Every structure is written in C-alpha cells, then in structure tokens.
Amino acid sequence: MFDFEKIDIIAQAKILTIIAENASKYLAKDEHKQIAKNALDKCWNWLHEKTTHPNELYALIDSGDDTDITVVQEDCTGDDFMIWDCVVYAIAYVCKAAYKHNNSKYMPQPIEEVDSFIYGLVRDIHRRADCLQEDFPKKIEFFYNDGNQLMREDWL
C-alpha cells in the first residue's frame, strides 16, 4: 500500500513533479506546454542539484510582476486551467521542500500552507485530464514501492 505521507519530502516532490509534467502535455497550446516545461525544469534542477534558490522557485508562481505562470493560467479555462493547477501545486511542493532543505526561517505564506493534501488534488486533476491512460499516478506509486529511484528520464 502506498502512503504518500510516509515518504520523504524530496520523493513526494519528485512524484508531484512527474505527474505535473505528464499532465502538462495535455495543455492545448504549444507555448503553454513550453512555459510549463521551463518551470518544471527549474524544479528538476533543484530536485537533482539543489542549486535553484527557493525564492526563484516561488517566483515561478508568484513573481509579483505578472510574469509568473499563474498569469498564464488566468487566461485558460476548463481542463487547461486544472492542468495549470497541477503544475502550480507541484512547483509549490518543490518550493516548500527547497525552503525546508535550506532550513529557512521564512517562507511565503502560501508555501507554508502546502501539505500532502495536494497529492490527492494532483492525482484527481491528472485523472480528469487523461481519460485514456490507466491511472498514471498509480504507476508511479508501484514504481516507488518497488524501491526504484524517481528519475525524470523514466517518465518522459
């Protein structure tokens, strides 16, 4: 049985990022797919190298100057809007992991509120966006439970 709450925050962040990256392929516009990919690339950079600063990750979802992905999301409707939610949730989770890893005394309020509940939301969004694929998140859970490392290359 897979229990998201019992695995470490880095593995949790990887799982959410894998699901978000898979969901982003269902965005209607190619330019939106590229924006999502670029944002998730920064997440992977932190997950593998720990070189991206948490504030840089946070700026992907709340830059304060209308350049973040939530601005792109505002112009979307239906499935695309939900898929952007999935991407934003994954970035927020990676951001929280980065702040915790750095032992930051401060993290933005929205990031402080991020918790494992997001996993269920991301799974549900992916399920609605991809009606043809058999429960992609479940495949990741089995893969992880078998003791495998969560590498991006395995899921592209």
Summary of the structure (lengths in Angstrom):
residues: 156
radius of gyration: 14.6
end to end distance: 24.9
largest distance: 43.7
contacts: 466
relative contact order: 0.19
helix: 69%
strand: 0%
